[in-house]
Amino acid sequence: MDVLISEVGPRDGLQSIDRIMPTAAKKIWIDMAWAAGLTEVEVGSFVPAKLLPQLADTAEVVAYSARIPGLTVAALVPNARGATDAIAAGAHKITLPLSCSESHSLANLRRTHAQVIEDARLIAAAIRDLPEGRRPHFEGSLSTAFGCTIEGVVPQAKVVELAEALMAAGCDEVGLADTTGYADPASVKSMIAAIWSAVGGDALTGIHVHNTRGLGLANVLAAFDAGLTTFDSSLGGLGGCPFAPGASGNIVTEDLVFMFEAMGVRTGVDLDKLIAVREFVQKTLGDEPLYGFTPLAGLPLGFVSTTQNTDIKQGAWA
Ligand SMILES: [Zn+2]
C-alpha cells in the first residue's frame, strides 16, 4: 500500500445522524469494510451514551472488531476516562481531539486547552504502564486546525504550539483535522510544513478533511504531495461534526479510493467490494442521504485499479 485510507464512517458518520444503527449492522459494515481492503476503521467514540446514543455500543463494537485479523481498530476518546474504556475494550489506536480553537474546545469537550493537554499526559502515562505489545497507538488530533465556526481564524502558530504540547505530553503522533471545512490546498501544505519543522516528519502522517466547501479531495491531494500518507474518509460521505454548526460532509471513501487508484497510488481497497459496502449501509440507513460521484457514475470503461493491476510491482508514486 502506498497510502492508508482510514474509514471513519462508523464513528464520524453515525454520530452525525439521528438514526441509530443496530450493533449487528455496525459489525457487518466493519466486516465488509475489512473484506474490501480497508485496514483501519474508526469504529466508535467513548463518549457518554447520553451525549451520543448512536455510539453507545462502542465498547462492544471495539471488542468485536479487535478480533478481525489485520484490522487496526481506532476509537475516539474525549478524555482520560474514555481512554481507560477504550484500552479495556482493546482499541489499537486511540485519538484524543484537541480543538485548536479554545471556544470550540469548550463547546465540544467542555475543556480548556490546558485540561485536554493534562488528559493527554494522563493517557500517555496509562499507556506506558501497559505491557509491551498491548499499548495502543496514541494520537492527538488537532481539530479546527484551519479555522473555527465560533472563533474564525485560528493562527498557524497556535496550531504548532498545540502540536508541540501534545507531543511533549506523550502522544505518539498528532493528526490534522479540518473539522469545519475551512482549509484550502495552500493552507494544508503550509500547515504541514510548519508542524513538521516543529515536531518532525514522523510526528504527523495523517489528515482528516471535510468537503464542506467542495475542496476535500483537493486538500487531500495537497497533503499527499506534501508527504502525508494517512487519509480519513467516510463511506458515502456520511457525517461531519454535530458540535460545529454548518460543518458537514466528510470526504467520500469511494471517491478518495478512486482518485488514488486512478493516479497510480495503491490503497489496497477493492472498489467493487467498497460499492457493495455502500449498498449495505444505504439499505440499513433507509432514506439517509449518502454522497459521492464514483458510485453513481460507475468506474470508467476498461478501468484497472492500481491495487489490482499485477503488472505494477510498485505504485507510480511509491
Ligand atoms: Zn469528520
Residues whose N, C-alpha, C, O or C-beta is under 5 A from the ligand:
A	BS01	ZN	D12 G240 N250
